[in-house]
Every structure is written in C-alpha cells, then in structure tokens.
Amino acid sequence: MPAPIIVQDIHKKFGTVQALQNISFTVNEGELFGLIGPDGAGKSTLFRILTTLLLADKGQASVTGLDVVKDYKAIRRVVGYMPGRFSLYQDLTVAENLHFFATIFNTTVEANYELIEEIYVQIEPFKKRPAGKLSGGMKQKLALCCALVHKPAVLFLDEPTTGVDPVSRKEFWEMLQRLRKKGIAILVSTPYMDEAMLCDRVALIQNGELLNINPPQAIIRQFSKPLWAVRAKEMYRLIQDLRAFEDTDSCYAFGEHLHLTLKHGRERVDQLQAYLQPKQHEQFSMEPIEAGIEDCFMELMKSHR
C-alpha cells in the first residue's frame, strides 16, 4: 500500500515569486505530520496543490494512491480539508452546516458519528446558533467536524489554530492526537513553533524550501552549538552590543531573553563578558540553555541564506 500522501519534487511559481521548490516528503498512515513555517513560507500553496485546488508547475503528488491531477475528483471524496480561513456558511446554524457537508458526500452525521462524537458533544449546545456567531475555538471545532463527517482517509488542516485562544489550541491538538490513532493521516500546518513538538514528524519550510524533515526531538539534537539566554534592563542596547561583538554567531530576541550563540562556543565567554563590562548593562544575566525547535529553525534559516 502506498503512503497516504506522497510528494515528489513539487515546484510552483507565481510570476517572479518562487512559492515552492524541490518539495518532497511522505506522510504515513496514522501519522501527524507538521508543516512548520512563518506566513509566506509556501504552506497554503502546497495544501492547495494536494487538495486539487491548484496545479503545480512541476513534480508529482498522490493522495491515497490517487494522482492529484488525473484523479482530482476521486481525491475530493476521500480527504477532509480545513482551510486557514473559516469557510463554513456563517448564516447557517451549526446543525445545518454539518447536515449540508454530510449531504455533499452522500452520507449522514449519524453514519460516522463515532468519529466526530468527542468534538460534536462540545458544540452540540450551540447547534441552533449561526456559525458566524460562534467563538473562534468553537468555529474551529465545527470546521473540524465538517471535515471529518464523511470519514476521510487523509485530513488536511491549514493553520487550524491561528487566532484561537490557548485553551482551545490545547484541546484541538489533543483531538488530533486521538484522530491519528484511528489510522487517519493528518497533514497540519502552523506558524507556531511550540506546536511542532506535538507532531510525529515535521517539515520546516521557509521561502518555499524544506529546511529539514525529522521528528522534532531529532531536529533539536542536531543543534550542536552552545546556547545562552541573555538579558539586561535595556534589551535593545544589549542586542546591539551583542551583535557588534566579533565572535557573535547569532543573537535573536526570544520572549524576555536574547538567545545567543558564539562562533567559538564556550571558549570566548570570558572575552564577551570583558567586552560587555565597560558598557555597564544593568541587571545583566547570561545562562546556558537547551535549544528548542525555534532555535533550530533560526539556525537552519541562517545556513540556507
């Protein structure tokens, strides 16, 4: 049996903009595969190609063994797709949207109720409410129900938690973990690096290129440089001074700290501290830390420039 999703050397260009280039990967049955990257990286373009809404300029792709060009009608019957923007009928109620999407696929909500039951019980109290009047989290749960109502073999979720509150984000990912145990292959895109850790494997993408494909922990283990979290009272002046230091390899803002790597690692820490001392940074601190997936992404971006 072929993998549910196979992508081989996909290229796509819009005018002079190379949206995708040399994109190749597979997603296995029951795998939660994350496509991780910032806005404009090419995630939605790839989703539109795989869901038969857009033609690639070059390359091949198949979904459940079906070619995305030749077998587009058959693919649309066996996949669930949740686009980045809420696209359900906002003037229809929750119940009416579910019934409508079930009818499109010649099924009923009751026929595949066991697949959506866990999600449906959360939105059932609002079944008579127009979809446009739901909260952000409830809209996403309704959209997921509609994408699952026909029991798809593959689920495409394009930035499903963007703009959703933290509690709803957590609940949504817990639902995805349970869905993948039912054998559904899930391809999900997100700009949130913390969500990468919830995937079985991730593909880091930037400017239409894949930077790395691996389980999240394997990507983190590849980060071999010593990393420090640095902070001071005047953060803007600190980052300017650190970037001016001759041995600084990278220095980025991460929340309340700066994440710093040096070209010669721990060997130059004493020289760095001597360099900073006359600059009189108040409340200065510098602590060694473990790299996260976002640190790895930034390092990969730097090496691909």
N, C-alpha and C positions, 0 to 999 in steps of 0.2 A: 504494500500500500504506500503510495507517495505521501509525503508530508502534507498536512492541510494547506500550508502556504509555502510556495517556492518562488523566490525572486532571483532572477539571473540577469545581471549587467544592465539594469534599467537606467536609461538616460531620459531627461526631459528638459527642454529649453523653452523659455518664454521670451521671444525677442532676443535680446543680448544677455538675458539672465539665465545662467545655468542652474535650474532648480534642483535637478538630481543628476548625479553622475556615478557610474560604476556601482550601483546599489545591488547587492546580492546577499541573501540570507534565507533561512528556512525557519518555519515555526512548526513545532511538533504537536501531535495530539495531546490535549490536556496541558499545554504549556501556556504560561502567562508571560508573554514576550513584550518588553517595553521599548518603544522608540522614543529616545530621550534627547531633547534639544530645545533651544530657545525659539521664539517666534521667528519665522522666516527661514528656518533651517531646511524645510522641504517635507516636513511630516505630513501635512494635509494633502500636498500634491501626490505623495506616494499612496496615501489612503484612497484618494480618488481614482488612481490607476487600478488599485487592487479591487475596488468595488465597482469597476467597469464604468465609471463616470468620466474618465479621461484616458486618452490614448498616450502611451509612451512613444518617444521618438525612436528608441532603440531598446532591445532587450526583450526578455520573455518573463511571464509570471503566470502561475497557476494557483487556483484555489480549489481545494478538494479534488485535485487532478484535472480540473477544467481550465482551459486556456482563457485568460481574461479578455481576449479579443474575439476568438472564434465562438466561445461558449458563454458569452456575456448574459444571455437570457437565463441559462441554467444556473449560473453563479448567483444571480439575484434571488433565486428561490431558496438557496441553501445557506446564505450568510445573513447575519444581523449587522446593521450599520448604525452607529450613533455618531452623527457629525458633531463638529465642535460647537456649532451654534444650535440652540434649542429650535428644532424644526417641526414640532408637532403642531396640530391645529389648536391655536390658543383659544378660539371661541367655542371649541367642543369641550365637553366635560372629560374628566379622567376616564370614566367608563366608556364614553363614546369613542375616545381615541383608541383605547385598547380593542374595542369591538371592530373599529374601522380597519386597523392594521391586521387583526386576525382574519377578517374577511378577504383582504387583499391576497392572503396566502391560502385561501380556501380552507381555513381551519377555524377553531373557536378558542376563546380564552380558556374554557373548561378542558379542552383536549390536551393542552400542555401545562395545565395549572401547576403540576408538581415542580416544574422548572422555575416558575415565577412566584410561587406561593410566598416564599420568605420576603420578597420585595413587595408583593401585592398587599400583604397584610398591613404594611406601613402606610400605603397610600389609600387603602380602602375607605378610611374615614372621610376622605376628600373626594370620593368617586363622583359626586354630583357637582363638584366645583370645576369651573372652566380652567383648562390647563394654564392659561395665561395668568391666573390669579394664584398659582402655587408659588411657594418659596423656591429658591434656587436648588436646594437639596432635593426637594420633592419633585421638581421638574426633571432632574437627572434620573431619579428612580423611576418615574413614569416613562422616560425615554428608554431606559434600560429594559423595562417590561415590554415595551412595544418592539424593541429589537430582538427580544427572546421569545415572543409569543408564538412563533412558528417553529420553535426548537431548531435553531440553526446549528450547523456543524462548526462554523467559524464565526467569531464575534470581533468586529472592528469598532474600536472606541477611540475617537479622535478628541483628545484633551477633555475627557468627561468630567473632570473635577475643577476646571478653570472657573474661578469666581464663586466656588462653593465654600461654605464655612468649614472649619477644621473638623468638627464632629461629623458632618455629612461626608466629608472626604474619607475619614477613617471607616465609616460604615460602608461606603461604596467599595473600598478596596477589600474589606472583609467579605463582601458579597462576591467579588471577583475571585477571591481565593476558593470559595466554595463552588463556584461555577466551573472552574478549571478541573476540579475533582470529578465532575460529571463527564469529563472527556472532551469538553469544548476547547478548541484552540482559540486563544484570545490575543489579539494584537492591540495594544493600547499605547497611545502617545501622550506625552505630558511634558511641560516645561519645568516641572517641579523635580529637582534632583532627589529629594527625600523619597519620592515615590518610586524611584529606580530600585531602591533596596527591597521593595515588595514584589519584584518580578523574579521569575526563574532565570531569565537571561535578558540582557538589554543591548540595544544598539545605540551608541552615542552618535548623533548626527549634527553636523554644522555645515552651513553653506552647501547643502546638497550632497555632502560626502559622509560616509560612515567612518568614524574615527576608531571605533573598537566594538567588537561583539563578543560578549562573555557574560557569565554570571557576575552580578555586582561585586561580590567579595573577591572574585578573581581579578577584576579590574583594579580594585583597591590594592591588592597585593602587588600589582605591577608598579605602584608608586614607590620608588626606591629612595627618593631624596628625603633627608631630614626636614621636618616641617615645624614651624613655630607659630604660635598665636601671640601677637604683639599688640599692645595698646598703650595709650597715654591720654592725657587730658585733651590735648589739641591733636585730634586724629588726622586732620587734613595736613597739618605741618609735618606730622610724623611720616605719613605715606610719601610726602615729597622728599623728605630727608632719606628715607629708606631706599627709595628708587634711585636716588643720587649716589648711594654707596656703590663703590666699584665692584664689589663682589656679590651684589644682589642679583639673583637669578629671576625671581618673580615676587611680586608683592601686590596682593589684591585685598579689597575690603570684603570681609565675611561677617555680617552682623555687627557686633560690638567690637570685633577684633580685626586686625590685619593678619592674613596668612602669608608667611614669608619663607622662601627657600633661598639658599646661598649657593653660589657656583661651586664652592669648595666645602660645602656642608659644615660640619661642626668645627672644622679647622679654623674658621675665620670669625667665630663668635666673639672671641676676645677683642679682635680688631674692630668689629662692629660696635661693641659696647664702648670702646675707646673713642670711636668716631662720633657716637651719639652724646657722649658725656658733656662736651662743651656746648652742645645745643640746648642743654638744660630742659629736657622734656619732663614735665611734672607727672606724677602718678604712673610712671613707666613700669611696664611688666612685660616679660618675654618668657613663654613656657613652651617646651616641646609638646607636640600633639600628634595624634594619629590622623592620617589623611582620610577624607571622606570622598564620596563619589564626585562631588562638585570640584574638589581639588584635582581629581584625576581628569575631569573634563577640561578644566582650565589648562592643565599641563598638556593635554592632547591638542587643544586648540593652538597653543603656542608652538608646538612641534610641527603642526601642519600649515603654518603660515608660509 
